[in-house]
Amino acid sequence: MAGEHLVSIIVPCRNEAAHIDAFCADALRQVLPPLWALELIVADGSSDDGTRERLRQLAASDPRLRVVDNPAHFVAAGLNRALAAAQGSVIVRMDVHTRYATDYVAQCLVALQRSGADNVGGPWCAEGTGGWGRAIAAAFQSRWVAGGARSRDLGYEGEVDTVYLGCWPRTSFQRFGGFDETLVRNQDDEHNLRIVRGGGRVWQSAAIRSVYRPRDSLAALWQQWLQYGYWKPFVMKKHGEAAALRHRVPGLFVAALGLAALLALAGWSAPLLSLLGAYALAVAVLSVLVAAGSSWALLWRLPLVVAAQHLGYGIGTLIGHWDAWRHGHGRERFARLTR
């Protein structure tokens, strides 16, 4: 099936047996405008937990679902494999850990037509489960912790530098290319940067609604932000672009903390104590602001959540800068996490 009024939903996945049924149900129940049809293409990264078998069962019962192989296992490669198999004139990216309004794709089509942009998407809305998941979601959604990122502003409508997930006319990929497979993380940001630098436009619409399920443990959150920080310098090196202030601060703080620790070992502990005291105060204030906007029951968890994000991103950024300068490519250990 191919045609002008076909939407191709593309999604990479690996070992998602617990979530794949709910995701496929969301994707396949999308209510589209008249004349439009959809296909769902899942790029499976050699799942060994039953995900692949379940996808085959679902595909057998609904011809709109197709499964393609992603032997490289990571996200950018999976997106490109699914994109190569897609036949639609419009491409919509989805994520297995996100739930979607039934008019999600329809609103993407409306935003494309209304804005004339090369990529559109909705705000990034997080809802966690359990104590840690809810605390992580609250920090994620807070404008104080996010550094003013527009992607977390549920009411924002307009041009942006990057957008959650995305919906593109096929011509956008013909013009700007696919996803960079040298990047395990930040491939979305890099692709949007390529669009904007190439004279294109990225648009956020508040009518495109979805809910993302974030990590539900500190260890998983730490790994996530360590990888986000690690791969950012590779994007900057590729495009010769300086980082935004909110991307610079965590790395600079970790570097200052390391220098202060060395001074403390040499017998001068005042800088380290001052830096730790100032940071503890800043994290406490941020935690209170987040709790005030969400739930006071989360307050005791929030300092750990905020610190895990800041320190994970900062340490990852420094290691990433070193590897980008010294080796020019990323380390395998930072390519293991696929979600």
C-alpha positions as CSV (number, residue, x, y, z in Angstrom):
1,M,0.0,0.0,0.0
2,A,1.4,3.4,-1.0
3,G,-0.1,6.7,-1.7
4,E,-0.4,10.4,-1.2
5,H,-2.8,10.0,1.8
6,L,-0.8,7.3,3.7
7,V,0.8,8.0,7.0
8,S,3.7,5.8,8.0
9,I,4.3,5.4,11.8
10,I,7.8,4.3,12.5
11,V,9.1,3.1,15.9
12,P,12.3,1.3,17.0
13,C,12.0,-1.2,19.9
14,R,14.0,-3.9,21.7
15,N,12.8,-6.1,24.5
16,E,9.5,-4.4,25.1
17,A,7.2,-7.4,25.8
18,A,5.6,-5.5,28.8
19,H,4.6,-2.5,26.7
20,I,4.3,-3.6,23.0
21,D,0.6,-4.5,23.2
22,A,-0.5,-1.2,24.7
23,F,1.6,0.7,22.2
24,C,0.4,-1.1,19.1
25,A,-3.2,-0.6,20.3
26,D,-2.6,3.2,20.6
27,A,-1.0,3.4,17.2
28,L,-3.5,1.3,15.3
29,R,-6.6,3.0,16.9
30,Q,-5.6,6.4,15.6
31,V,-8.6,8.3,14.1
32,L,-7.5,9.9,10.8
33,P,-9.1,12.5,8.6
34,P,-11.2,11.2,5.6
35,L,-9.2,9.6,2.8
36,W,-6.1,9.0,5.0
37,A,-4.8,5.6,6.0
38,L,-1.9,4.4,8.1
39,E,0.8,1.8,8.3
40,L,2.8,0.9,11.4
41,I,6.4,-0.2,10.9
42,V,8.2,-1.5,14.0
43,A,12.0,-2.0,13.7
44,D,12.9,-4.7,16.2
45,G,16.4,-4.9,17.5
46,S,16.7,-8.7,17.9
47,S,14.4,-8.8,21.0
48,D,14.8,-12.0,23.1
49,D,12.0,-11.4,25.6
50,G,9.1,-12.4,23.4
51,T,8.6,-9.0,21.8
52,R,9.3,-10.2,18.3
53,E,7.0,-13.2,18.6
54,R,4.2,-10.9,19.9
55,L,4.7,-8.5,17.1
56,R,4.4,-11.3,14.6
57,Q,1.1,-12.3,16.2
58,L,-0.2,-8.8,16.0
59,A,0.9,-8.4,12.4
60,A,-0.9,-11.5,11.5
61,S,-4.1,-10.1,12.8
62,D,-3.7,-6.6,11.3
63,P,-2.0,-6.1,7.9
64,R,-1.3,-2.4,8.7
65,L,1.5,-3.6,11.1
66,R,4.9,-4.7,9.6
67,V,8.0,-5.7,11.4
68,V,11.5,-5.0,10.1
69,D,14.9,-6.0,11.5
70,N,17.3,-3.7,13.3
71,P,20.4,-5.7,13.8
72,A,22.3,-2.7,15.1
73,H,19.9,-2.5,18.1
74,F,20.1,1.3,18.7
75,V,17.5,3.9,18.0
76,A,18.9,5.8,15.0
77,A,19.5,2.6,13.0
78,G,16.0,1.4,13.8
79,L,14.4,4.6,12.7
80,N,16.3,4.5,9.4
81,R,15.4,0.8,8.8
82,A,11.7,1.6,9.4
83,L,12.0,4.8,7.3
84,A,13.4,2.8,4.4
85,A,10.4,0.4,4.5
86,A,7.8,3.2,4.9
87,Q,5.6,4.0,1.9
88,G,3.7,7.0,3.3
89,S,3.8,10.6,2.2
90,V,3.9,11.6,5.9
91,I,6.2,10.0,8.5
92,V,5.3,10.0,12.2
93,R,7.7,8.8,14.8
94,M,6.4,7.1,17.9
95,D,8.0,5.7,21.1
96,V,6.9,2.5,22.8
97,H,6.9,4.1,26.2
98,T,4.5,6.9,25.3
99,R,0.7,6.8,25.2
100,Y,-1.1,8.7,22.5
101,A,-4.4,10.6,22.2
102,T,-6.6,9.0,19.5
103,D,-6.2,12.1,17.4
104,Y,-2.4,12.3,17.8
105,V,-1.7,11.6,14.1
106,A,-4.6,13.7,12.9
107,Q,-3.4,16.7,14.9
108,C,0.1,16.1,13.4
109,L,-1.4,16.4,9.9
110,V,-3.3,19.6,10.9
111,A,-0.1,21.1,12.3
112,L,1.9,20.2,9.1
113,Q,-0.7,21.8,6.9
114,R,-1.2,24.9,9.1
115,S,2.4,25.6,9.8
116,G,4.1,24.5,6.6
117,A,6.9,23.3,8.8
118,D,9.4,20.5,7.9
119,N,8.8,18.7,11.3
120,V,6.0,19.1,13.8
121,G,5.4,17.6,17.2
122,G,3.7,18.1,20.5
123,P,5.0,19.0,24.0
124,W,6.9,16.4,26.0
125,C,4.5,15.4,28.8
126,A,5.7,13.0,31.5
127,E,3.7,11.0,34.0
128,G,5.5,8.6,36.3
129,T,4.4,5.6,38.3
130,G,5.5,4.8,41.8
131,G,7.3,7.2,44.1
132,W,10.5,7.5,42.1
133,G,8.7,7.6,38.8
134,R,6.4,10.4,39.9
135,A,9.4,12.4,41.3
136,I,11.3,11.9,38.1
137,A,8.3,13.0,36.0
138,A,7.7,16.1,38.2
139,A,11.3,17.2,37.9
140,F,11.3,16.5,34.1
141,Q,8.2,18.6,33.6
142,S,9.4,21.5,35.8
143,R,10.5,24.6,33.9
144,W,12.9,25.3,36.7
145,V,14.8,22.0,36.2
146,A,14.4,21.9,32.4
147,G,16.1,25.3,32.1
148,G,13.2,26.8,30.2
149,A,13.1,24.2,27.4
150,R,10.0,24.9,25.3
151,S,9.5,21.2,24.7
152,R,8.2,20.8,28.3
153,D,5.8,23.7,28.0
154,L,2.4,22.0,27.5
155,G,0.8,25.2,26.2
156,Y,3.4,26.5,23.8
157,E,2.6,26.8,20.2
158,G,5.2,28.0,17.7
159,E,8.6,27.5,16.2
160,V,11.2,25.6,18.2
161,D,14.7,24.3,17.8
162,T,13.7,20.7,18.5
163,V,10.5,18.8,19.2
164,Y,9.5,15.6,20.9
165,L,9.3,12.6,18.5
166,G,8.2,14.3,15.3
167,C,6.1,14.2,12.1
168,W,7.6,15.0,8.7
169,P,6.5,15.2,5.1
170,R,8.5,12.6,3.3
171,T,10.2,15.4,1.4
172,S,11.9,16.5,4.6
173,F,14.0,13.4,4.6
174,Q,14.7,13.7,0.9
175,R,16.0,17.3,1.6
176,F,17.7,16.8,5.0
177,G,18.6,13.1,5.1
178,G,17.8,10.5,7.7
179,F,19.0,10.0,11.3
180,D,22.7,10.0,12.1
181,E,23.6,6.4,13.1
182,T,26.9,7.5,14.7
183,L,24.7,9.0,17.5
184,V,23.2,6.6,20.1
185,R,21.5,9.6,21.8
186,N,20.5,13.1,20.7
187,Q,19.8,11.9,17.1
188,D,16.5,13.7,17.3
189,D,18.1,17.0,18.3
190,E,20.8,16.6,15.6
191,H,18.2,15.9,12.9
192,N,16.2,19.0,13.9
193,L,19.4,21.0,14.0
194,R,20.1,19.9,10.4
195,I,16.6,21.0,9.4
196,V,16.9,24.5,11.0
197,R,20.4,25.0,9.7
198,G,19.3,23.9,6.3
199,G,16.6,26.6,6.1
200,G,13.8,24.5,7.4
201,R,11.3,25.0,10.2
202,V,10.4,22.9,13.3
203,W,7.0,23.6,14.9
204,Q,5.4,22.6,18.2
205,S,1.6,22.3,18.5
206,A,-0.1,22.0,21.9
207,A,-2.9,20.1,20.2
208,I,-0.6,17.1,19.6
209,R,-1.1,15.2,22.8
210,S,0.8,12.3,24.3
211,V,2.1,11.1,27.7
212,Y,5.6,9.8,28.2
213,R,6.5,7.3,30.9
214,P,9.9,8.2,32.3
215,R,12.4,6.0,34.2
216,D,11.2,4.7,37.5
217,S,14.6,4.4,39.4
218,L,17.5,6.6,40.2
219,A,19.9,4.2,38.6
220,A,18.0,4.2,35.3
221,L,17.7,8.0,35.4
222,W,21.5,8.3,36.0
223,Q,22.2,6.1,33.0
224,Q,19.8,8.1,30.8
225,W,21.3,11.5,31.6
226,L,24.8,10.2,31.5
227,Q,24.2,9.2,27.9
228,Y,22.4,12.4,27.0
229,G,25.4,14.4,28.3
230,Y,27.9,12.1,26.6
231,W,26.5,12.3,23.1
232,K,25.8,16.1,23.1
233,P,29.5,17.0,22.3
234,F,29.4,14.7,19.2
235,V,26.4,16.7,17.9
236,M,28.2,20.0,18.6
237,K,31.4,18.8,16.9
238,K,29.6,17.6,13.8
239,H,27.9,21.0,13.3
240,G,30.6,23.3,14.9
241,E,28.0,24.6,17.2
242,A,28.4,25.9,20.7
243,A,26.1,24.4,23.4
244,A,23.2,26.4,24.9
245,L,23.8,27.7,28.4
246,R,21.5,25.0,30.0
247,H,23.7,22.4,28.3
248,R,27.0,24.0,29.4
249,V,26.2,24.5,33.1
250,P,26.2,20.8,34.3
251,G,29.6,20.1,32.7
252,L,31.1,23.3,34.0
253,F,29.8,22.5,37.5
254,V,31.3,19.0,37.5
255,A,34.6,20.4,36.2
256,A,34.6,23.0,39.0
257,L,33.7,20.3,41.5
258,G,36.7,18.2,40.4
259,L,39.1,21.1,40.6
260,A,37.8,22.0,44.1
261,A,38.2,18.4,45.2
262,L,41.9,18.5,44.1
263,L,42.4,21.7,46.0
264,A,40.9,20.0,49.1
265,L,43.3,17.1,48.8
266,A,46.1,19.7,48.7
267,G,44.8,21.1,52.0
268,W,42.5,23.9,50.8
269,S,39.0,22.8,51.4
270,A,37.2,26.1,51.4
271,P,36.4,26.1,47.6
272,L,34.9,22.6,47.8
273,L,32.8,23.3,50.9
274,S,31.6,26.6,49.3
275,L,30.7,24.9,46.0
276,L,28.9,22.0,47.7
277,G,27.0,24.3,50.0
278,A,25.9,26.6,47.2
279,Y,24.8,23.6,45.1
280,A,22.9,22.0,48.0
281,L,21.0,25.2,48.5
282,A,20.2,25.5,44.8
283,V,19.0,21.9,44.7
284,A,16.9,22.4,47.8
285,V,15.3,25.5,46.3
286,L,14.6,23.7,43.0
287,S,13.1,20.7,44.9
288,V,10.7,23.0,46.8
289,L,9.7,24.7,43.6
290,V,9.0,21.4,41.9
291,A,7.2,20.0,44.9
292,A,5.0,23.1,45.1
293,G,3.9,22.6,41.6
294,S,3.3,18.8,41.9
295,S,3.2,17.1,45.3
296,W,4.8,17.8,48.6
297,A,5.0,14.0,49.2
298,L,7.7,13.9,46.5
299,L,9.9,16.5,48.3
300,W,12.4,14.1,49.9
301,R,13.1,12.3,46.6
302,L,13.5,15.4,44.5
303,P,17.0,16.5,45.6
304,L,18.3,13.0,44.5
305,V,16.4,13.2,41.2
306,V,17.7,16.7,40.4
307,A,21.3,15.8,41.4
308,A,21.2,12.6,39.3
309,Q,20.2,14.6,36.2
310,H,22.7,17.4,36.8
311,L,25.7,15.2,37.7
312,G,24.9,12.5,35.2
313,Y,24.6,15.0,32.4
314,G,27.7,16.9,33.5
315,I,30.0,13.9,33.9
316,G,28.7,12.5,30.5
317,T,29.4,15.8,28.8
318,L,33.0,16.0,30.0
319,I,33.7,12.4,29.0
320,G,32.0,13.0,25.7
321,H,34.1,16.1,25.0
322,W,37.2,14.1,25.7
323,D,36.2,11.2,23.4
324,A,35.0,13.5,20.6
325,W,38.3,15.4,20.7
326,R,40.6,12.4,21.4
327,H,39.0,9.6,19.4
328,G,36.3,11.2,17.2
329,H,33.8,8.4,18.0
330,G,31.8,7.2,21.0
331,R,32.6,4.3,23.3
332,E,30.6,1.1,23.1
333,R,29.6,1.2,26.8
334,F,27.6,4.4,26.1
335,A,25.8,2.7,23.2
336,R,24.2,-0.1,25.3
337,L,21.0,1.5,26.5
338,T,18.5,1.6,23.6
339,R,15.4,3.2,25.1
